[in-house]
Amino acid sequence: MPSTTVQVTESEVTTADGETRQTKQYRITVPKQMAEFFDLSQGDEIEWSAGSASNKIELTVND
């Protein structure tokens, strides 16, 4: 089974009222084999939810 890694980007954002706050963005890529299997296209949506085990997730593809 293909795997992917998590990429984390941290930055400071200034809001419209001049306040600053820290943000953290987590990103992963979908392995090519999975994208082809599910026939994913630009704009398709993936729902994430916690699985029944503590280290599992469930993904639902909404196309």
N, C-alpha and C positions, 0 to 999 in steps of 0.2 A: 504494500500500500504506500502511495506517495506521502511525503510529509512536507511541512512548511514551517517557517519560523515566524515568531512575532517580532514586529518592529515597533519601537516606542519613540514618539517624538514629543518632547516637552517644550512649551513655549510660554511666553508672557503676552497676554492680550490686553489691550486698552479698550475699554467700553466707550460708548458714545458720551457718557457723562464724565469721562476722564479717569475712572477708576481702573486699576490694573488687577488682573487675576492670572493665576497659573492654570494652564491647560495641559492635558496629557492625551495624546491620540495613539490608539493601538491599531495596528494594521497587519493583516495577513494577506497572502496571495492564495488563490485557489489553484491547486495543482492542475496542470493541463489535462491529465487523464480524468480527473473528476469533472472539470468543465466540459470536456467532450462527452463523458458518460451521461451527464445531466442535460446536455445540449444547451449550455448557458449562452446567453446573448447579452449584449450591452443593455443595461436597464433591468435585467432580471433581479428579483429580490430574494434574499436568503434570510430566513428567520432563525434566530438562535434561541435555544432553551437548554436549561440544565437537564441532564439525563438522570437516570435512576441511581447511578453510582456517583460518588463524589468527584471522580476525575473524568467524567464523560459528558459530552454535549450532544444535543440532537439538532440537526439542521433540516429545515424544510425549504425546498426551492419553490418559489412562486413565480411562474413565468406566464 
